[in-house]
Amino acid sequence: MSTIIYPSPIFGPVQSRRLGISLGINLLPADGKVCSFDCVYCECGFNKDHRPTLPLPTREEVAKALEKKLLQMQEDGQMPDVLTFAGNGEPTCHPHFAEIIDDTIRLRDLYCPAAKVSVLSNSTMIHHQRVHDALLRVDNNILKLDTVDARFIRQVDRPVGTYDVEHIIERMKAFKGHVIIQTMFLRGTGIDNTSDSYVGPWLQAVKEIAPQQVMIYTIDRETPDQSLQKASREQLDVIRDRVAAMGIPCTASY
């Protein structure tokens, strides 16, 4: 089984299905995974199989590496469309996440002012005020909400600590629209969040959150649970159209 462990603190650029030319910022160690979820579909594998031995990159190391890469890309004549916080786990777990966001915005404004700053987060840390405020400062605050069904969350997203989806939804509402909802749709043995029994309540939550956009997607790379299957293009299109019918822009990535 192959998994992807990303370099740290900078990787790419890569061509993102949803974001364009994306320069990755990985706030986790380069030799393992640190995440508050243990998703069965994670391209980085299961947490237990990739325990890191290296420390988190420091704020200073992130800023120095990012500036060096942006200078190189400037010389090469290929600037990123987006600076994306992603990588080997949950970026908002870094104790200096807020300060690193400020450094990144400063460097973006200096070297590639047209680029967007994006954060891909599983939403588990958004109850912390410093994380909340930092996410308000980025262009694309992309937060995960795969379902509102507690059993599915335990089975598929597998939170490492306490996770109350109703509380997460309330914290998403607190962004007052400055949020993009990201949802993985998939199928597998005893797993399927594409049916109306899952989609209907999820749509109601999306309506209440009132995000600026919704991104739905399905499996694109090998997963640690190899019984999982992609949601079909037709299923994603139906869900996308139901979101759009509520007046919320929605993209589907197949």
C-alpha positions as CSV (number, residue, x, y, z in Angstrom):
1,M,0.0,0.0,0.0
2,S,1.5,3.3,-1.0
3,T,1.0,6.5,0.9
4,I,2.2,10.1,0.5
5,I,4.3,11.8,3.1
6,Y,5.1,15.3,2.1
7,P,8.3,17.3,2.5
8,S,8.3,20.0,5.2
9,P,7.8,22.9,5.4
10,I,7.4,23.6,1.6
11,F,6.4,21.2,-1.1
12,G,5.4,21.5,-4.7
13,P,4.1,23.3,-6.6
14,V,1.5,20.8,-7.6
15,Q,-1.6,21.0,-9.9
16,S,-4.6,21.0,-7.6
17,R,-8.0,19.8,-8.9
18,R,-9.7,22.6,-7.1
19,L,-7.2,25.4,-6.6
20,G,-4.8,25.6,-9.6
21,I,-1.0,25.8,-9.3
22,S,-0.6,25.2,-5.6
23,L,2.5,25.7,-3.5
24,G,2.1,23.5,-0.4
25,I,3.0,24.6,3.2
26,N,3.3,21.6,5.5
27,L,3.4,22.5,9.2
28,L,3.9,18.9,10.3
29,P,7.1,16.9,10.4
30,A,8.6,15.7,7.2
31,D,8.9,12.0,8.2
32,G,5.4,11.3,9.5
33,K,1.8,12.3,10.1
34,V,0.3,14.4,12.9
35,C,-3.5,14.7,12.7
36,S,-6.6,15.0,14.9
37,F,-8.4,12.8,12.4
38,D,-7.4,9.3,11.2
39,C,-9.5,9.2,8.1
40,V,-9.8,5.8,6.3
41,Y,-9.3,7.7,3.0
42,C,-6.3,9.8,3.9
43,E,-3.6,9.7,1.2
44,C,-1.0,10.0,4.0
45,G,-2.1,6.7,5.5
46,F,-3.2,5.8,9.0
47,N,-1.7,7.7,12.0
48,K,-0.3,4.6,13.6
49,D,1.8,3.7,10.6
50,H,3.5,7.0,10.2
51,R,4.6,8.2,13.7
52,P,7.1,11.0,13.2
53,T,10.5,11.3,14.8
54,L,11.3,14.8,13.6
55,P,10.0,18.0,15.3
56,L,7.5,20.4,13.9
57,P,9.1,23.1,11.7
58,T,9.5,26.3,13.5
59,R,7.8,29.6,12.5
60,E,11.2,30.9,11.4
61,E,12.0,27.8,9.3
62,V,8.6,28.0,7.5
63,A,9.0,31.7,6.6
64,K,12.6,31.2,5.4
65,A,11.8,28.2,3.3
66,L,8.7,29.9,1.8
67,E,10.6,33.0,0.9
68,K,13.4,31.0,-0.7
69,K,10.9,29.0,-2.8
70,L,8.9,32.1,-3.9
71,L,12.2,33.7,-5.0
72,Q,13.0,30.6,-7.0
73,M,9.6,30.5,-8.6
74,Q,9.9,34.2,-9.4
75,E,13.2,33.5,-11.2
76,D,11.6,30.6,-13.1
77,G,8.6,32.8,-14.2
78,Q,6.0,30.5,-12.7
79,M,4.2,32.0,-9.7
80,P,1.6,30.0,-7.7
81,D,-2.1,30.6,-7.9
82,V,-2.4,29.6,-4.3
83,L,-0.3,29.0,-1.2
84,T,-2.0,26.0,0.5
85,F,-1.6,24.9,4.1
86,A,-1.9,21.1,3.8
87,G,0.5,18.2,4.1
88,N,1.0,15.5,6.7
89,G,-2.0,16.2,8.9
90,E,-3.9,19.1,10.5
91,P,-2.1,22.4,9.9
92,T,-4.0,24.3,12.6
93,C,-2.5,22.0,15.3
94,H,0.8,23.9,15.0
95,P,1.2,26.0,18.1
96,H,2.3,29.0,16.0
97,F,-0.3,28.6,13.3
98,A,-1.6,32.1,13.7
99,E,1.8,33.7,13.5
100,I,2.8,31.6,10.4
101,I,-0.4,32.8,8.7
102,D,0.7,36.4,9.2
103,D,4.2,35.6,7.9
104,T,2.7,33.9,4.8
105,I,0.4,36.8,4.0
106,R,3.3,39.2,4.3
107,L,5.4,37.1,1.9
108,R,2.5,36.6,-0.5
109,D,1.9,40.3,-0.6
110,L,5.6,40.9,-1.3
111,Y,6.3,38.2,-4.0
112,C,3.0,37.0,-5.5
113,P,0.1,39.4,-4.5
114,A,-2.3,37.7,-6.9
115,A,-2.0,34.4,-5.2
116,K,-4.6,33.3,-2.6
117,V,-3.7,31.9,0.8
118,S,-5.7,28.7,1.5
119,V,-6.0,26.5,4.5
120,L,-7.3,22.9,4.3
121,S,-8.5,22.0,7.8
122,N,-10.6,19.2,9.3
123,S,-12.3,21.9,11.6
124,T,-11.2,20.3,14.9
125,M,-9.3,23.4,16.1
126,I,-11.7,26.2,15.0
127,H,-13.0,26.6,18.6
128,H,-9.7,28.1,19.5
129,Q,-10.0,31.9,19.1
130,R,-6.5,32.4,17.7
131,V,-7.2,29.7,15.0
132,H,-10.6,31.2,14.3
133,D,-9.1,34.7,13.9
134,A,-6.2,33.5,11.7
135,L,-8.6,31.7,9.4
136,L,-10.6,34.9,9.0
137,R,-7.4,36.5,7.6
138,V,-6.8,33.9,4.8
139,D,-8.5,34.0,1.4
140,N,-9.8,30.4,1.3
141,N,-10.8,29.1,4.7
142,I,-11.6,25.5,3.6
143,L,-13.2,23.4,6.4
144,K,-14.1,19.8,6.3
145,L,-17.7,18.5,6.9
146,D,-18.1,15.0,5.5
147,T,-21.4,14.4,7.1
148,V,-23.5,15.3,10.1
149,D,-24.0,11.6,11.0
150,A,-22.0,10.8,14.2
151,R,-21.7,7.1,13.4
152,F,-20.2,7.8,9.9
153,I,-17.8,10.3,11.5
154,R,-16.5,7.7,13.9
155,Q,-16.3,5.1,11.2
156,V,-14.7,7.2,8.4
157,D,-13.1,10.4,9.8
158,R,-12.2,8.7,13.1
159,P,-11.5,11.7,15.3
160,V,-8.6,11.2,17.7
161,G,-10.2,13.2,20.5
162,T,-13.6,14.5,21.3
163,Y,-15.6,15.6,18.2
164,D,-19.1,17.1,18.4
165,V,-20.4,17.7,14.9
166,E,-23.2,20.1,16.2
167,H,-20.5,22.2,17.9
168,I,-18.4,22.2,14.8
169,I,-21.4,23.4,12.8
170,E,-22.0,26.2,15.3
171,R,-18.3,27.2,15.0
172,M,-18.5,27.2,11.2
173,K,-21.5,29.6,11.5
174,A,-19.3,31.9,13.5
175,F,-17.2,32.7,10.4
176,K,-20.3,34.5,9.1
177,G,-19.9,33.2,5.5
178,H,-16.1,33.4,5.3
179,V,-15.8,29.7,4.9
180,I,-15.7,27.1,2.2
181,I,-17.1,23.7,3.1
182,Q,-15.2,20.7,1.8
183,T,-16.9,17.3,1.7
184,M,-15.6,13.9,0.6
185,F,-18.2,11.5,-0.8
186,L,-17.4,7.9,-1.1
187,R,-18.6,4.3,-0.8
188,G,-17.3,1.1,0.7
189,T,-18.3,-1.8,2.9
190,G,-20.9,-0.4,5.3
191,I,-19.9,3.1,4.1
192,D,-21.9,5.4,1.8
193,N,-22.6,9.0,2.4
194,T,-24.0,9.6,-1.1
195,S,-27.6,8.5,-0.3
196,D,-30.3,11.0,0.6
197,S,-30.3,9.9,4.2
198,Y,-26.9,11.4,4.5
199,V,-27.1,14.2,1.9
200,G,-30.4,15.7,3.1
201,P,-29.2,16.5,6.7
202,W,-25.8,17.6,5.3
203,L,-27.5,20.0,3.0
204,Q,-29.5,21.5,5.9
205,A,-26.3,22.0,7.8
206,V,-24.7,23.7,4.7
207,K,-27.7,26.0,4.4
208,E,-27.4,27.0,8.1
209,I,-23.6,27.6,7.8
210,A,-24.2,29.7,4.6
211,P,-20.6,29.3,3.3
212,Q,-19.3,31.3,0.4
213,Q,-18.7,28.1,-1.5
214,V,-18.9,24.3,-1.2
215,M,-16.3,21.9,-2.7
216,I,-17.4,18.3,-3.0
217,Y,-15.0,15.6,-4.2
218,T,-14.2,11.9,-4.1
219,I,-11.2,9.6,-3.9
220,D,-8.4,10.6,-6.2
221,R,-5.4,8.6,-4.8
222,E,-4.8,5.2,-3.2
223,T,-6.4,5.0,0.3
224,P,-5.2,3.1,3.4
225,D,-8.6,1.3,3.4
226,Q,-8.5,-0.4,0.0
227,S,-12.2,-1.4,0.1
228,L,-13.2,2.2,-0.6
229,Q,-14.7,3.3,-3.9
230,K,-15.2,6.6,-5.6
231,A,-18.5,8.3,-5.7
232,S,-19.7,8.4,-9.3
233,R,-19.7,11.5,-11.4
234,E,-23.5,11.3,-11.6
235,Q,-23.8,11.2,-7.8
236,L,-21.5,14.2,-7.4
237,D,-23.3,16.1,-10.1
238,V,-26.7,15.6,-8.4
239,I,-25.3,16.7,-5.0
240,R,-23.6,19.7,-6.6
241,D,-26.8,20.8,-8.2
242,R,-28.8,20.5,-5.0
243,V,-26.2,22.8,-3.3
244,A,-26.4,25.2,-6.2
245,A,-30.2,25.2,-6.0
246,M,-29.8,26.8,-2.5
247,G,-27.9,29.7,-4.0
248,I,-24.5,28.5,-2.9
249,P,-21.7,28.1,-5.5
250,C,-20.5,24.5,-5.6
251,T,-17.8,22.6,-7.5
252,A,-17.4,18.9,-7.9
253,S,-14.1,17.2,-8.4
254,Y,-14.1,13.7,-9.8
